[in-house]
Amino acid sequence: MNTLDPGKILVIDDEQSLREGAQRILTRMNFEVFMASRGDEGLALLEEQPVGIVLLDMKMPGMDGMEVLKRIMAMDRGIIVIVITGYATVETAIEAMQLGAYNFIPKPYQPEQLRITVSRAREKIELALEAEKLARDKKRTLADLHTEQSRTHTIIESLPDGVLVTNPEGNVVLINPACYHHLDIDTDKKPGLPIEDFIDDPDLCQLIIDISRGRYIDYTDIPAHEIDINNGKFFLARCRPVLGEQRECLGAVVNIMDISAMKALDLLKSEFVAKVTHELRSPLSTIHEQLKIVMNEKDGDSSKEDQYMLSRAKEKTAGLISTIGDLLDLSRIEAGISSARESTPVKVDELLKGIGEFLNARALAKTQTLKVTPPASPIPPITADFMALESLFGNLISNAINYTQEGGEINVSCDVTGNNIRVRVMDNGFGIDAKYMDKIFDRFYRVKNDKTRFITGTGLGLPIVKGIVDKLGGYINVESEVNKGTTFTVLLPQKKHIGQDTTLGLM
């Protein structure tokens, strides 16, 4: 590996505001920051500077981020690449990590999230450089090989994230101090014991055992798992198989990251939104009802202009009340509030059939064809809140109806891929321009053009969908082409349980 400077960082992004924002944050962290607006410009800088870390936007004009990543990896200099991507391109981010990217940050990112990710990347380079220096200091004799193994163990011991490794039987063979600390594990428990003795989370233990025994062969099938320690601490566990030279599974490695600060910030945000919307709903409902009374009393006694103004006011208050309801639903999802209704086994294919029958009248009103294709093979049930799943798929199908022209087609399908249930909602409607794809899961964001500006809505349907998918530990992906249609693909892990708030309804 060529000499790298962990204090030098390159930001490759075509958006000037994001480049400059990242520069301000990183400069305060004592980085020397280089910036490039195009991929070829960034690659030229890498030839001139011993940059250690690259922040790389995936969507850029000309040479896209994926091509730039391939060329950086081909340099074989050990440069750490952190991908910057939108929520709608999570599969692209996964592909990037498989090509060698260190991590990815979704847009729009918070400054603290950027600082944490970049700090860990700098630590990784510093540890790698130190290990390389130590390896050069001695000749590679058998004794040195043992020493090198000890050094590797020392590096793992010093990592700020928890690291735990199991063998094919699901027994722990390595665990670092950070893991003991994060999960409050008794230090008397030493490697050699079953995973259940270290982690008090049956679902996560079962996932680790399944990975250890080779039941996951594709990284994209492995969901992340959130751990709540019940003392205000939250951790995210990411699990991967350890593969041998013949790609046989030798066990599992688990990385445990502290996400308590991000969870606390999300909770404060959700509590604020819930409080404000709750205070607004009551007076707006009163105004709405009083407008109805006034309209009934003046029916026939007022001018058409007065009636029109009153009806418009009534429509606007109804729209505001609907928006407030959506905001309350979204804040409940983000806060993880559960309801009294327990999770039950839900047959997703039957749920989709019911939603299709319910929404078919709306499709027929626009002379559209709404088809729910039965699965080719039986779909195992998923244990979840029925109303949450109904809201998830109801929103997606309603969205397809709204953004498809009269006479268009909407097709819904369901199947099993690996350990996930996959649902696709496809239409041949207006489509979404690529420049808007990073924003469609933002609150209140709605794509407006000549074809869509007359479509009513709150702009909260897709954020609600994204919130439910995240709570289920799943993924959502969007593929779209203007004037040709859009496909939403949802992957839900079969064994995930959810205690979602059940006040959500169809949009």
Number of C-alpha atoms within 10 A of each C-alpha: 10 10 12 19 19 22 18 19 28 25 24 29 25 19 13 13 10 17 20 14 11 18 20 14 15 21 12 10 13 10 18 16 19 18 21 20 17 21 26 16 12 21 17 11 16 19 10 8 14 18 24 23 25 27 23 28 28 25 19 18 12 9 13 16 23 22 14 20 24 14 13 21 17 10 13 10 15 20 27 25 25 26 26 22 22 23 22 23 18 17 15 16 24 17 14 23 17 12 13 18 23 18 18 22 20 18 15 14 13 11 13 12 15 18 16 10 15 22 14 14 22 20 14 17 20 17 17 15 18 14 16 12 11 13 16 10 8 11 10 13 9 9 9 13 13 12 16 17 11 12 16 14 13 13 16 20 18 13 17 17 21 24 23 24 25 28 23 19 14 23 22 23 17 17 20 20 18 20 22 17 13 18 19 12 15 11 10 6 11 13 16 13 14 17 25 17 14 23 14 14 13 11 13 21 18 15 19 28 23 18 26 27 19 18 15 18 16 11 13 14 17 22 22 15 18 18 20 13 14 7 6 10 16 22 21 17 18 18 24 20 29 19 15 10 6 6 11 13 20 19 26 27 22 20 16 24 20 18 15 15 14 13 17 15 11 15 17 12 14 20 17 13 17 20 12 13 20 15 11 13 17 12 12 16 15 11 15 19 15 13 18 13 12 12 19 12 11 12 12 10 11 11 10 11 9 13 18 12 11 16 15 12 15 19 14 13 20 17 15 19 20 16 19 22 19 22 25 22 22 26 24 25 25 21 20 18 13 16 14 9 13 15 20 15 13 16 16 22 23 14 15 23 16 15 19 21 13 13 16 17 13 15 24 14 10 15 14 19 17 24 17 20 13 16 12 10 9 12 18 15 16 23 18 22 22 23 18 26 25 20 22 24 24 25 20 24 27 20 17 28 25 19 20 25 19 16 14 20 20 23 18 23 19 23 19 19 12 15 17 22 21 22 21 21 22 24 27 22 24 22 20 20 12 12 9 12 17 17 17 21 21 17 16 16 16 20 16 10 9 6 12 15 10 9 11 10 15 18 18 22 27 21 19 27 23 22 21 23 19 16 18 24 19 22 22 21 16 20 16 20 15 13 14 13 21 23 21 19 18 22 23 23 21 20 16 18 18 22 22 27 22 23 13 21 16 18 18
